Amino acid sequence: MLTHIDQKNRPTMVDVTEKKTSLRMAMAETKLQLPKSMRSYFSGDELILKKGPVFQTAIIAGTMAVKKTHELIPFCHQIPLESCKFDISVDKNLLVSISCKVKTIFKTGVEMEALHGATIAALTIYDMCKAISHDIVLKETKLINKTGGKHTLLDKPTYGLVLSGGHSKRMGEAKALINYHGKPHAEFIYDVLNQYCDKVFISGRESQWKDSALEKLPMVFDKYENAGPMGGILSAFDHAPDANWIVVACDLIYFNEKTVQKLLAGFNNSVIATCYKNIETDLPEPLCALYTPAAQTVFMDAYMSNVRCPVKVLQNIKTELLDQEEGINLANINTQEEKKHATH
């Protein structure tokens, strides 16, 4: 049944009363081809005409369009917007790429807002440039990313990895099997990730979880000996080199849906990793991060240089760093004393 048609085949707005509020993001892109005759009007990255700076004006127009989407598309909900950001770039052939990224904390998503914003920004560029040339072509408009609802759409398949290959020597028992939420914690993290990822795997040594509750879950076995978390991450990249990977350590006992939602909403596919910032050191947290396929080469180069610390890898590359806001806590539990304090 179509969502905007009721049981009597009458048009209707979707009822979102029973849906849960969550952080939702959408990014859309429109491409626009300028003629060669416009090359002389560029000043750096901006197109300057008598009417003013074209791209800056397009961003203002696109932002206004995002805010008015519900007024122009009949069954769109009026959505409280948390963020609206544009990026406009031009290649050597004067092909303009306009991206519009919108975020909300609401019961329904912002795909239409992002698509509307990108389209109106492109039309604004056309309007400002048509006096010089009508040989301007509006090309494809498409949704690039969408997160926070029933379905996650990124630029590539998104897999989840629960790192559980450690020996838990300081804890004295397998951290992956400790029951904090009614089930082994690695399985709890697996279930959370499974709501957002195309596939999820447990990372560990071969036969490590034989005859345990984790044995039934899909596995990626560590192929790199004595490499710690680096070995698990590299093994995942080897398993699916063309996927985005959300990597989570099994000892993050406060890991929850909000942690994943913000990671996805903050996803930047132009950098190696989107990750949280350590609240004490301001360094990137590599064991709760979303990696693009480009990370495989970076991590392998580090491994071949005998670097075994993922933090050091991320320190030397460009990352998208996210703050640990209220409801997100990446504290890890490594000893019985820490476990005692965390569970009381």
C-alpha positions in Angstrom: 0.0 0.0 0.0 1.3 3.5 -0.9 2.0 5.5 2.3 0.2 8.6 1.1 -3.0 6.8 0.2 -5.5 5.6 2.9 -7.7 2.5 2.8 -10.3 4.3 0.8 -7.7 5.4 -1.8 -7.8 9.0 -0.6 -4.7 11.1 -0.2 -3.4 11.4 3.3 -0.4 12.5 5.3 1.5 9.6 7.0 0.6 9.4 10.7 3.9 9.4 12.7 2.3 9.6 16.1 3.6 6.2 17.2 7.1 6.6 15.8 10.1 7.2 18.0 12.0 10.5 17.9 15.6 10.0 16.8 18.5 11.8 15.2 18.0 11.7 11.4 20.1 12.9 8.6 19.8 13.1 4.8 22.2 14.4 2.2 21.2 15.1 -1.4 23.2 16.2 -4.4 22.4 18.1 -7.6 24.8 18.5 -10.5 24.7 21.5 -12.9 26.8 21.9 -16.1 28.0 25.5 -16.8 29.1 26.4 -20.4 32.8 27.2 -21.0 31.9 30.9 -21.6 31.4 31.3 -17.8 34.9 30.4 -16.9 36.1 34.0 -17.0 33.5 35.0 -14.3 35.2 32.8 -11.6 37.2 34.4 -8.8 38.8 31.6 -6.9 36.0 29.2 -6.0 33.2 31.7 -6.4 31.3 32.8 -9.4 31.0 36.6 -9.4 28.4 38.4 -11.5 26.8 41.8 -11.4 23.9 40.2 -9.4 26.4 39.2 -6.8 28.3 36.1 -5.6 26.3 33.2 -7.2 27.2 30.3 -4.9 26.7 32.2 -1.7 23.3 33.3 -3.0 22.5 29.7 -4.0 23.3 28.5 -0.4 20.9 31.1 1.1 18.2 30.2 -1.4 18.7 26.5 -0.7 18.5 27.0 3.0 15.3 28.9 2.6 13.9 26.1 0.5 14.8 23.5 3.1 12.8 25.4 5.7 9.7 25.7 3.4 9.6 22.1 2.1 6.4 21.3 3.9 4.7 24.3 2.4 5.3 23.2 -1.2 5.2 19.3 -1.1 1.7 18.4 0.0 2.3 15.6 2.5 5.6 16.5 4.0 5.6 17.1 7.7 6.7 20.3 9.2 10.0 19.3 10.7 12.2 21.1 13.3 15.6 21.4 11.7 18.8 21.1 13.7 21.3 21.7 10.9 21.4 22.6 7.2 24.7 22.7 5.4 25.6 23.2 1.8 28.8 22.4 -0.1 29.3 23.6 -3.7 32.3 22.6 -5.8 33.3 23.0 -9.4 35.5 20.6 -11.5 37.8 21.6 -14.3 35.0 21.1 -16.8 32.7 23.5 -15.0 30.5 20.8 -13.6 29.0 22.1 -10.4 28.2 19.7 -7.6 25.8 21.0 -4.9 25.3 18.9 -1.8 22.7 19.7 0.9 23.0 17.9 4.3 20.0 18.3 6.7 19.6 17.0 10.3 16.7 16.8 12.6 15.7 15.1 15.9 12.2 14.0 15.0 9.9 11.1 14.1 10.3 11.2 10.4 13.2 11.9 8.0 14.5 14.8 6.0 15.1 13.3 2.6 12.7 15.7 0.9 14.2 18.7 2.6 17.7 17.8 1.4 16.5 17.1 -2.2 14.5 20.3 -2.2 17.4 22.4 -0.9 19.9 21.0 -3.4 17.4 21.5 -6.3 16.5 25.2 -5.4 20.2 26.0 -5.0 20.8 24.7 -8.5 17.9 26.7 -9.9 19.2 29.8 -8.2 22.6 29.3 -10.0 20.7 28.9 -13.3 18.6 32.1 -12.7 21.7 34.2 -11.8 23.7 32.9 -14.8 21.0 32.8 -17.6 21.7 36.4 -18.6 25.1 35.3 -19.7 24.2 32.0 -21.2 21.2 29.6 -21.5 23.5 26.7 -22.2 23.3 25.6 -18.6 22.1 22.1 -18.0 20.5 20.9 -14.8 21.7 17.3 -14.5 20.9 14.5 -12.0 19.6 15.1 -8.5 19.8 12.2 -6.1 19.8 11.2 -2.4 23.3 10.3 -1.3 22.9 9.5 2.4 20.0 8.8 4.8 20.2 7.7 8.4 18.0 7.5 11.5 14.9 5.8 10.2 14.1 2.1 9.3 16.6 2.1 6.6 20.2 3.5 6.4 21.4 4.7 3.1 25.1 5.6 2.7 27.2 5.8 -0.4 28.3 2.2 0.0 27.1 -0.9 1.9 27.5 -0.4 5.7 28.8 -3.3 7.8 29.2 -3.5 11.5 32.1 -5.2 13.4 32.1 -6.0 17.1 35.8 -6.4 18.2 36.0 -9.3 20.7 39.3 -10.9 19.9 41.2 -9.8 23.1 42.3 -12.1 25.9 40.6 -10.1 28.7 43.6 -10.8 31.0 43.0 -7.8 33.3 39.3 -8.6 33.5 39.9 -12.2 34.3 36.8 -13.3 32.3 35.8 -12.8 28.7 34.5 -9.2 28.4 32.5 -10.1 25.3 30.4 -12.6 27.4 29.7 -10.4 30.4 25.9 -9.8 30.8 25.1 -6.1 31.3 21.8 -6.1 29.4 20.3 -9.6 29.7 22.7 -11.1 27.1 26.4 -11.3 26.4 27.6 -7.8 25.7 29.1 -8.5 22.3 25.7 -9.9 21.3 24.0 -6.8 22.7 26.2 -4.5 20.6 25.6 -6.8 17.6 21.9 -6.4 18.0 22.1 -2.6 18.2 24.3 -2.4 15.1 22.0 -4.8 13.3 19.3 -2.2 13.3 21.4 0.1 11.2 23.9 -2.0 9.2 23.5 -4.2 6.1 25.5 -6.9 7.9 27.1 -7.3 11.3 30.0 -9.5 12.3 31.8 -10.6 15.5 35.5 -10.3 15.2 37.6 -12.8 17.1 40.2 -15.6 16.9 39.2 -18.7 15.1 37.3 -21.1 17.5 37.5 -18.4 20.2 33.7 -18.5 20.7 33.0 -22.1 20.0 30.4 -23.5 22.4 29.5 -20.0 23.6 26.4 -17.8 23.0 28.4 -15.9 20.3 29.0 -19.0 18.2 25.7 -18.5 16.4 26.6 -15.0 15.1 28.4 -14.3 11.9 32.2 -14.1 12.4 35.2 -12.4 10.8 38.2 -14.3 12.1 41.4 -12.4 12.9 44.0 -13.0 10.2 46.8 -10.9 11.8 48.4 -12.4 14.9 49.4 -10.3 17.9 48.1 -7.1 16.2 45.3 -6.3 18.8 42.4 -4.3 17.5 44.4 -3.4 14.4 44.2 -7.1 13.4 40.5 -7.2 13.7 39.9 -4.0 11.8 42.3 -5.1 9.0 40.5 -8.5 8.8 37.2 -6.8 8.4 38.6 -4.6 5.6 39.9 -7.8 3.9 36.5 -9.4 4.2 34.6 -6.6 2.6 37.0 -3.9 1.2 34.3 -1.9 -0.6 32.1 -1.5 2.4 31.9 1.2 5.1 32.6 -0.4 8.5 31.2 0.7 11.9 33.8 -0.7 14.4 32.9 -1.0 18.1 34.9 -2.6 20.9 33.0 -5.1 23.0 33.9 -3.5 26.3 32.0 -0.2 25.7 29.2 -1.0 28.2 27.3 2.2 27.7 27.1 1.7 23.9 23.5 2.4 22.7 21.4 3.3 19.7 22.1 7.0 20.1 25.8 6.3 19.8 25.2 4.8 16.4 22.7 7.4 15.3 25.0 10.3 15.8 27.9 8.4 14.2 25.8 7.8 11.1 24.3 11.4 11.1 27.8 12.8 11.3 29.2 10.6 8.6 31.6 12.3 6.2 32.5 10.1 3.2 35.3 12.5 2.1 37.5 11.5 5.0 39.0 8.2 6.2 37.0 7.9 9.5 34.1 9.5 11.3 34.7 9.0 15.0 34.1 10.3 18.5 36.5 12.5 20.3 38.0 11.2 23.6 36.7 13.5 26.3 40.0 13.5 28.2 42.6 13.7 25.3 40.6 15.2 22.4 42.1 12.4 20.3 39.9 10.3 18.0 38.4 7.1 19.4 39.2 4.4 16.8 37.1 1.7 18.5 33.8 3.4 18.0 34.1 4.7 14.5 32.8 4.6 11.0 35.4 3.8 8.4 35.3 4.4 4.7 36.9 1.9 2.3 39.9 4.2 2.0 40.9 3.3 5.5 42.1 -0.1 4.4 45.2 1.3 2.7 46.0 3.7 5.6 45.7 0.9 8.2 47.7 -1.6 6.1 50.5 1.0 5.6 50.6 1.5 9.4 50.7 -2.2 10.1 53.5 -2.8 7.6 55.4 0.0 9.4 54.9 -1.9 12.7 52.3 0.6 14.0 49.8 -1.4 16.1 47.9 1.5 17.8 44.8 2.6 15.9 44.8 6.0 17.7 48.2 6.8 16.2 46.8 5.9 12.7 43.9 8.3 13.1 46.1 11.1 14.6 47.9 11.3 11.3 45.0 11.5 8.9 41.9 13.7 8.4 38.9 12.6 10.4 35.4 13.8 11.2 35.4 14.2 15.0 32.2 14.1 17.0 31.6 15.2 20.5 30.3 12.8 23.2 27.1 14.6 24.1 24.6 13.6 26.8 23.5 10.0 26.4 26.7 9.0 24.7 29.5 7.4 26.9 32.4 5.6 25.5 33.9 4.5 28.8 35.3 1.0 28.6 35.5 -1.6 31.4 38.7 -3.6 31.7 38.9 -4.8 35.4 36.6 -6.4 37.9 36.9 -3.2 40.0 35.7 -1.1 37.1 32.9 -3.6 36.4 31.8 -3.4 40.0 31.6 0.4 40.0 29.8 0.4 36.6 27.1 -2.0 37.6 26.2 -0.5 41.0 
